[in-house]
């Protein structure tokens, strides 16, 4: 039986429909989304696989933690970039086609730059978890955001911590040999060091040689031999993971024992595989880099979930990787909570207005706020040193888990 409505009921229904259609483009009425679909792009295979897998752990624990702390439902859509920028681009396209409301990734600067182009063209928010090449946020993009320091910021913070290491240990190294991977990230770091180091008169050393190398290299005999011949007091290193292992093994083989290895800000030295592969030879390497705050409430919450998901693993082997990946997804979730919609432009506007206080973030730094370029400023670095088989915060003192050791105990002993 057909139910008739009177003129008054008809006019009320028509007015309601008009009001609803005004809320959405093209007159399409959209219900508020109940969950946010986040496409996570990471190099889980290929030359950077181990680091990508480490980042993935931070992504995997995010939905449960964010449901607890923000009351937001997150659905992860994970894709493997295969350590290849072209693959990263095509996988980003595919995730968007499959319904991702936002993208997170991609650890590598070259991969992230490729994804940024796709995100901007498609009008989908992209939050960079880890990638330091400064040019990514210099393109005037409206949908690209980065909660990670640029290479110049990493360099500035890393070199300042070197000065703190030397003051704390009462050492005065006079020379360094600088070795770095010649990929997008390494070149950006090298440029930053070349620009910044001459201006820092509080650092006592000079760079006596600079040696770039391929991050996929399986033999660094020539490069290490050249570095050893420089007679530098210590090795300043910008590396990845696999090459860091190859390089350290070659140092042992050639019996080169400088005062130590210090990175001004790069992955590799604090990774679990570095310690597993090298054993005692992994100890005493120092990386001045972004890290999680070991004393924050948020880190405690994340660590409990980490232990549930990965009972045989330790969060400290995934400090930067898991921490910054979690924080990137948290930024997306926080924006979704405030925007109450998955509409891309509205979500991007909400991300732009992010203001997450220090107490609510996992990584070291100030409040998470984006500048007009989509870049977070004020992320802090810590001196992470491998001691007794685990990476530990040694400086700044207020976050210290162990005292820094420099020079290495095997300095010039061989």
DODO-387364 format. One line per 3 residues: number of its first residue (from 0); their letters; for each residue x, y, z of C-alpha. Coordinates in Angstrom, 2 decimals. Example, Ala and Ser with C-alpha at 12.3 -4.5 7.8 and 13.67 -1.06 7.14 Angstrom:
% residues 2
0> AS> 12.30 -4.50 7.80 ~ 13.67 -1.06 7.14
//
This chain:
% residues 414
0> XXX> 0.00 0.00 0.00 ~ 1.40 3.43 -0.94 ~ 1.53 5.96 1.91
3> XXX> 0.57 9.51 0.91 ~ 2.20 12.59 2.40 ~ 0.62 16.01 2.63
6> XXX> 2.05 19.26 1.25 ~ 3.55 20.29 4.61 ~ 5.41 16.96 4.98
9> XXX> 6.64 17.20 1.39 ~ 8.01 20.72 1.89 ~ 9.78 19.66 5.12
12> XXX> 11.41 16.70 3.36 ~ 12.48 18.88 0.45 ~ 14.03 21.45 2.77
15> XXX> 15.91 18.73 4.66 ~ 17.28 17.27 1.43 ~ 18.43 20.71 0.31
18> XXX> 20.23 21.30 3.60 ~ 22.02 17.96 3.36 ~ 23.05 18.44 -0.24
21> XXX> 24.58 21.81 0.66 ~ 27.03 19.98 2.90 ~ 28.58 18.01 0.05
24> XXX> 29.84 18.84 -3.49 ~ 27.72 17.86 -6.47 ~ 24.68 17.48 -4.21
27> XXX> 25.90 14.06 -3.00 ~ 24.99 13.35 0.60 ~ 27.86 11.57 2.38
30> XXX> 27.57 9.91 5.75 ~ 30.33 10.61 8.26 ~ 33.04 7.95 7.87
33> XXX> 33.42 5.64 10.84 ~ 37.11 4.91 10.23 ~ 40.12 6.40 8.52
36> XXX> 41.88 4.31 5.88 ~ 45.62 5.02 5.97 ~ 47.85 3.78 3.16
39> XXX> 51.29 2.95 4.59 ~ 54.12 2.82 2.04 ~ 57.43 1.32 3.20
42> XXX> 60.39 -0.57 1.65 ~ 59.65 -3.99 3.13 ~ 61.77 -5.78 0.49
45> XXX> 64.90 -4.86 -1.43 ~ 68.06 -3.22 -0.12 ~ 66.21 -1.24 2.61
48> XXX> 63.88 -4.07 3.63 ~ 64.97 -4.42 7.26 ~ 64.44 -0.74 8.00
51> XXX> 61.08 -0.78 6.21 ~ 60.01 -3.77 8.28 ~ 61.11 -1.92 11.41
54> XXX> 58.95 1.07 10.45 ~ 56.04 -1.29 9.78 ~ 56.04 -2.33 13.44
57> XXX> 55.20 1.26 14.38 ~ 52.35 1.21 11.89 ~ 51.01 -2.16 13.06
60> XXX> 50.65 -1.07 16.68 ~ 49.09 2.30 15.84 ~ 45.42 1.28 15.40
63> XXX> 45.08 -0.25 18.88 ~ 46.92 2.61 20.61 ~ 45.03 5.34 18.74
66> XXX> 41.72 3.69 19.51 ~ 42.73 3.83 23.16 ~ 44.10 7.40 23.32
69> XXX> 42.00 9.17 20.67 ~ 38.96 6.96 20.26 ~ 39.60 6.79 16.51
72> XXX> 39.29 3.72 14.29 ~ 42.18 3.29 11.83 ~ 42.35 0.78 8.99
75> XXX> 45.83 0.22 7.61 ~ 46.39 -0.43 3.91 ~ 50.04 -1.46 3.62
78> XXX> 52.14 -1.49 0.45 ~ 55.75 -2.49 -0.23 ~ 57.80 0.05 -2.20
81> XXX> 60.45 -2.66 -2.81 ~ 63.21 -0.07 -2.18 ~ 62.39 1.49 -5.56
84> XXX> 61.07 5.01 -6.20 ~ 59.13 4.01 -9.31 ~ 57.39 1.23 -7.41
87> XXX> 56.63 3.69 -4.59 ~ 54.88 5.94 -7.09 ~ 52.73 3.18 -8.60
90> XXX> 51.85 1.71 -5.19 ~ 50.75 5.15 -3.99 ~ 48.45 5.43 -7.02
93> XXX> 47.02 2.00 -6.29 ~ 46.34 2.73 -2.62 ~ 44.45 5.89 -3.57
96> XXX> 42.42 3.95 -6.13 ~ 41.62 1.36 -3.47 ~ 40.21 4.01 -1.16
99> XXX> 43.04 5.28 1.08 ~ 42.01 8.57 2.71 ~ 45.60 9.49 3.62
102> XXX> 49.10 8.17 2.90 ~ 52.02 7.68 5.30 ~ 55.62 6.83 4.41
105> XXX> 58.04 6.17 2.97 ~ 61.32 6.27 4.97 ~ 63.46 6.96 1.88
108> XXX> 63.69 10.56 0.61 ~ 63.61 9.55 -3.06 ~ 60.55 7.36 -2.50
111> XXX> 58.84 10.06 -0.46 ~ 59.46 12.68 -3.15 ~ 57.83 10.41 -5.74
114> XXX> 54.80 9.75 -3.50 ~ 54.49 13.47 -2.74 ~ 53.97 14.18 -6.45
117> XXX> 51.21 11.58 -6.65 ~ 49.51 12.80 -3.46 ~ 49.54 16.39 -4.66
120> XXX> 48.20 15.50 -8.10 ~ 45.43 13.34 -6.62 ~ 44.65 15.70 -3.75
123> XXX> 45.20 13.12 -0.99 ~ 47.02 14.04 2.26 ~ 50.49 12.51 2.58
126> XXX> 52.26 12.54 5.95 ~ 55.97 11.72 5.74 ~ 57.16 9.54 8.60
129> XXX> 60.89 9.61 7.78 ~ 62.68 11.43 4.94 ~ 65.05 14.36 5.33
132> XXX> 65.71 15.78 1.84 ~ 64.67 19.45 2.31 ~ 63.34 19.94 -1.24
135> XXX> 60.28 17.76 -0.54 ~ 58.61 20.53 1.46 ~ 59.91 23.33 -0.75
138> XXX> 57.58 22.64 -3.69 ~ 54.58 24.59 -2.46 ~ 52.55 21.40 -1.97
141> XXX> 49.16 21.66 -0.25 ~ 48.67 17.99 0.60 ~ 52.19 17.02 1.77
144> XXX> 53.24 17.20 5.42 ~ 56.41 16.13 7.22 ~ 56.93 15.50 10.94
147> XXX> 60.64 14.80 10.51 ~ 63.58 17.20 10.48 ~ 65.14 18.24 7.19
150> XXX> 68.75 17.25 6.51 ~ 70.06 20.71 7.56 ~ 68.16 20.41 10.85
153> XXX> 69.46 16.88 11.43 ~ 72.99 18.07 10.70 ~ 72.68 21.10 12.98
156> XXX> 71.33 19.03 15.87 ~ 73.78 16.18 15.24 ~ 76.85 18.40 15.16
159> XXX> 75.75 20.23 18.31 ~ 75.50 16.86 20.07 ~ 79.02 16.00 18.89
162> XXX> 80.25 19.05 20.78 ~ 78.32 17.86 23.83 ~ 79.86 14.37 23.54
165> XXX> 83.37 15.82 23.45 ~ 82.72 18.15 26.41 ~ 81.12 15.38 28.49
168> XXX> 84.01 12.96 27.87 ~ 86.78 15.62 28.02 ~ 88.08 14.66 24.57
171> XXX> 89.39 16.89 21.80 ~ 89.52 15.07 18.45 ~ 91.32 17.20 15.89
174> XXX> 90.31 15.46 12.67 ~ 87.51 13.44 11.08 ~ 87.06 11.54 7.86
177> XXX> 83.56 11.90 6.46 ~ 81.98 8.92 4.66 ~ 78.45 9.04 3.29
180> XXX> 76.00 7.15 1.06 ~ 75.57 8.93 -2.27 ~ 71.77 8.59 -2.50
183> XXX> 69.24 11.46 -2.20 ~ 69.38 11.46 1.60 ~ 73.17 11.14 1.83
186> XXX> 73.77 13.94 -0.65 ~ 71.40 16.22 1.25 ~ 73.23 15.44 4.49
189> XXX> 76.62 16.02 2.87 ~ 75.45 19.37 1.56 ~ 74.17 20.29 5.01
192> XXX> 77.45 19.32 6.68 ~ 79.48 21.25 4.11 ~ 77.40 24.34 4.77
195> XXX> 77.08 24.10 8.56 ~ 80.33 22.65 9.91 ~ 82.63 25.59 8.98
198> XXX> 80.38 27.92 10.97 ~ 80.60 25.93 14.23 ~ 83.76 27.17 15.94
201> XXX> 82.95 25.20 19.12 ~ 83.83 21.93 17.32 ~ 87.56 21.17 17.59
204> XXX> 88.00 19.00 14.46 ~ 88.46 19.47 10.75 ~ 87.32 17.08 8.01
207> XXX> 90.50 15.79 6.36 ~ 88.80 13.69 3.66 ~ 85.32 13.10 2.26
210> XXX> 84.44 9.71 0.77 ~ 81.04 9.01 -0.84 ~ 79.97 5.44 -1.61
213> XXX> 77.06 3.43 -3.03 ~ 74.53 2.35 -0.34 ~ 74.12 -0.96 -2.19
216> XXX> 77.87 -1.65 -2.15 ~ 78.91 -5.12 -1.04 ~ 82.61 -4.31 -0.89
219> XXX> 84.01 -1.15 0.68 ~ 87.64 -2.24 0.83 ~ 88.96 0.69 -1.18
222> XXX> 86.84 3.28 0.62 ~ 87.81 2.05 4.11 ~ 91.46 1.82 3.11
225> XXX> 91.34 5.43 1.98 ~ 89.60 6.50 5.18 ~ 92.17 4.68 7.32
228> XXX> 95.01 6.31 5.38 ~ 93.67 9.74 6.32 ~ 94.78 9.11 9.94
231> XXX> 91.65 10.88 11.11 ~ 90.82 10.75 14.81 ~ 87.24 9.57 14.23
234> XXX> 84.85 8.52 11.49 ~ 81.87 10.77 10.81 ~ 79.37 8.58 8.96
237> XXX> 76.07 9.00 7.10 ~ 74.89 5.50 6.23 ~ 72.01 3.08 5.76
240> XXX> 71.89 -0.39 7.34 ~ 73.44 -2.93 4.97 ~ 76.32 -0.66 4.01
243> XXX> 76.99 0.14 7.67 ~ 77.49 -3.57 8.36 ~ 79.78 -3.98 5.34
246> XXX> 81.78 -0.92 6.36 ~ 82.23 -1.98 9.99 ~ 83.34 -5.47 9.00
249> XXX> 85.92 -3.96 6.69 ~ 87.17 -1.69 9.49 ~ 87.70 -4.77 11.67
252> XXX> 89.41 -6.61 8.80 ~ 91.79 -3.71 8.19 ~ 92.32 -3.18 11.94
255> XXX> 91.29 0.43 11.75 ~ 90.39 1.60 15.26 ~ 89.66 5.32 15.32
258> XXX> 88.35 7.06 18.43 ~ 84.88 6.08 17.34 ~ 82.11 6.20 14.77
261> XXX> 79.68 9.09 15.09 ~ 76.80 9.78 12.73 ~ 75.38 13.32 12.64
264> XXX> 71.99 11.78 11.88 ~ 71.27 8.65 9.83 ~ 69.84 5.14 10.21
267> XXX> 71.92 1.96 10.31 ~ 74.04 2.02 13.45 ~ 71.21 1.55 15.96
270> XXX> 69.28 -1.09 13.98 ~ 68.78 -4.56 15.45 ~ 70.36 -6.25 12.43
273> XXX> 73.52 -4.16 12.87 ~ 73.98 -5.60 16.36 ~ 72.99 -9.14 15.34
276> XXX> 75.41 -9.15 12.41 ~ 78.37 -7.59 14.22 ~ 78.08 -8.69 17.84
279> XXX> 80.62 -6.90 20.03 ~ 81.83 -4.85 17.07 ~ 78.51 -3.03 16.99
282> XXX> 79.13 -1.55 20.44 ~ 80.18 2.09 21.01 ~ 78.95 3.39 17.65
285> XXX> 77.03 6.66 18.19 ~ 74.21 8.08 16.12 ~ 72.97 11.59 16.87
288> XXX> 69.46 11.35 15.56 ~ 65.77 11.79 16.27 ~ 64.47 9.24 18.75
291> XXX> 61.57 8.47 21.02 ~ 61.42 9.96 24.48 ~ 62.17 6.98 26.78
294> XXX> 60.54 8.80 29.70 ~ 57.28 9.95 28.12 ~ 53.83 8.59 29.00
297> XXX> 53.05 8.02 25.31 ~ 56.17 5.88 24.89 ~ 54.99 3.73 27.80
300> XXX> 51.60 3.20 26.16 ~ 53.19 2.37 22.79 ~ 55.74 0.04 24.40
303> XXX> 53.03 -2.00 26.10 ~ 51.25 -2.53 22.78 ~ 54.59 -3.28 21.10
306> XXX> 55.25 -6.09 23.59 ~ 51.80 -7.55 22.92 ~ 52.33 -7.64 19.16
309> XXX> 56.04 -8.48 19.14 ~ 56.82 -10.35 22.38 ~ 60.26 -11.48 21.19
312> XXX> 61.33 -8.01 20.06 ~ 62.43 -4.79 21.80 ~ 61.19 -1.28 21.05
315> XXX> 64.67 0.22 21.49 ~ 65.84 -1.51 18.30 ~ 63.15 0.39 16.38
318> XXX> 63.41 3.79 18.04 ~ 63.31 6.23 15.14 ~ 61.61 3.87 12.70
321> XXX> 58.66 2.76 14.82 ~ 58.38 6.01 16.76 ~ 58.14 8.35 13.80
324> XXX> 55.87 5.99 11.85 ~ 53.51 5.82 14.81 ~ 53.58 9.61 15.19
327> XXX> 52.75 10.10 11.49 ~ 49.66 7.90 11.77 ~ 48.74 9.65 15.03
330> XXX> 48.78 12.99 13.18 ~ 46.36 11.58 10.58 ~ 44.11 10.15 13.32
333> XXX> 44.10 13.40 15.29 ~ 43.12 15.36 12.16 ~ 40.34 12.87 11.38
336> XXX> 39.04 13.18 14.94 ~ 38.79 16.95 14.58 ~ 37.60 17.05 10.95
339> XXX> 34.98 14.33 11.47 ~ 35.23 13.49 7.77 ~ 37.48 11.74 5.27
342> XXX> 36.99 14.50 2.68 ~ 40.55 15.07 1.42 ~ 40.60 18.86 1.47
345> XXX> 38.93 19.07 4.89 ~ 41.32 16.45 6.24 ~ 44.33 18.32 4.82
348> XXX> 43.09 21.55 6.40 ~ 42.80 19.75 9.74 ~ 46.34 18.36 9.44
351> XXX> 47.57 21.88 8.71 ~ 46.03 23.02 12.02 ~ 47.62 20.20 14.03
354> XXX> 48.71 21.19 17.53 ~ 49.76 18.09 19.47 ~ 51.38 18.94 22.83
357> XXX> 54.69 17.47 23.92 ~ 52.99 15.25 26.50 ~ 50.97 13.52 23.77
360> XXX> 53.80 12.72 21.36 ~ 56.19 9.80 21.43 ~ 59.26 11.32 19.76
363> XXX> 61.58 13.93 21.25 ~ 60.71 17.51 20.42 ~ 58.30 20.34 20.95
366> XXX> 54.59 20.45 20.05 ~ 53.74 19.02 16.62 ~ 52.74 22.04 14.52
369> XXX> 53.17 22.49 10.78 ~ 54.59 25.67 9.28 ~ 53.10 27.08 6.02
372> XXX> 55.29 24.69 4.01 ~ 53.89 21.62 5.78 ~ 57.08 21.09 7.83
375> XXX> 57.21 20.47 11.59 ~ 59.93 22.44 13.34 ~ 61.47 21.70 16.71
378> XXX> 62.12 17.95 16.48 ~ 65.05 17.07 18.74 ~ 67.94 14.63 18.35
381> XXX> 69.64 12.48 20.98 ~ 73.02 10.76 21.10 ~ 72.13 7.07 20.70
384> XXX> 75.04 4.76 21.54 ~ 75.21 0.98 21.26 ~ 76.16 -0.27 24.72
387> XXX> 76.12 -3.92 25.80 ~ 74.15 -4.92 22.75 ~ 71.42 -2.27 22.87
390> XXX> 71.04 1.32 21.65 ~ 70.64 3.73 24.57 ~ 70.05 7.47 24.93
393> XXX> 73.26 8.94 26.37 ~ 72.61 12.66 25.75 ~ 70.91 15.06 26.45
396> XXX> 71.23 14.30 30.15 ~ 67.52 14.81 30.91 ~ 66.65 11.80 28.68
399> XXX> 69.75 9.75 29.55 ~ 69.57 5.96 29.90 ~ 73.36 5.42 30.09
402> XXX> 76.55 7.47 30.12 ~ 78.26 8.12 26.80 ~ 81.56 6.29 26.15
405> XXX> 84.14 8.06 23.95 ~ 86.75 7.15 22.75 ~ 85.88 3.55 22.08
408> XXX> 87.83 1.19 24.41 ~ 89.68 -0.34 21.44 ~ 90.98 3.01 20.24
411> XXX> 94.37 2.47 18.55 ~ 94.71 -0.97 20.12 ~ 95.78 -3.42 17.42
//
